[in-house]
């Protein structure tokens, strides 16, 4: 497969995956939802969408619509925490989405909105083709987008979202927040509903610092909501008491632990590689060599414990199959 063919296949598969995930948590669309044992991580999904939705205005605006309806269930503080482990966020695009939330009255997004402001200097088209070329047709510029250095048609909310969150495993984290509040406590309970966890695993999955997670676990233990089941000290493993009953209550009896951020980081790394115009001038064999090198240096460690078997079992020799695999996860 040539570099250009691989790039086109990867682009189509990533956008297909993003549509499926957003549809699974309430964006109106015709995409098939993700598998019924996947719980979507909303903050991680927003981070990768800030980058890839610039290639699809329809999805970008659908995400903006979704945030206007369900943004109260999203944790801007966690977005900032997860940014440290995701190196491909489009900060200005994310800040523009945050500014829409701020204008709608949710002041929790102010810091994110202010962080990406660039003013009218160095304006660029917000939406791009998959080759990175500007889509510049813009009869009426969005004044808010101009503050973030973007030229785009005026955003008009079309409410392209479901009337309520789908009652499925995909929306588990969001629905649990509706019950217990948007906080580290809710996200810890979400992880423990899915699987026993050590403190370090909770740090890795939730994105919060170790000490706050320790404090929440102690409080949950005091109220018998969480139980320590093995070992002690830094290697202690905890479970959520009566997790089975909660899973039945939330209609998600089958749910697997998935580290979405590491998957998104891996996909973004591959995209950065294949988007390099210099690769189109390389032979197919040289391009394959670059893919194999990227797998050894970054992808293998990221995907090894991501929670999706098809990706965990990906090998250097099978990296060319990645775009096709994304259609089946």
TALINJO-V287326 format. One record per helix or strand of 3 or more residues. SS is the DSSP state (alpha for helix, beta for strand). FROM is the first residue (numbers start at 1). LEN is the number of residues. If there is no record, write none. Layout:
ss	from	len
SS	FROM	LEN
SS	FROM	LEN
This chain:
ss	from	len
alpha	3	22
alpha	42	14
alpha	57	17
alpha	76	8
alpha	91	13
alpha	107	9
alpha	143	4
alpha	169	12
alpha	184	11
alpha	199	8
alpha	210	13
beta	226	5
alpha	233	3
beta	237	4
alpha	243	7
alpha	260	15
alpha	277	5
alpha	284	20
alpha	309	4
alpha	316	11
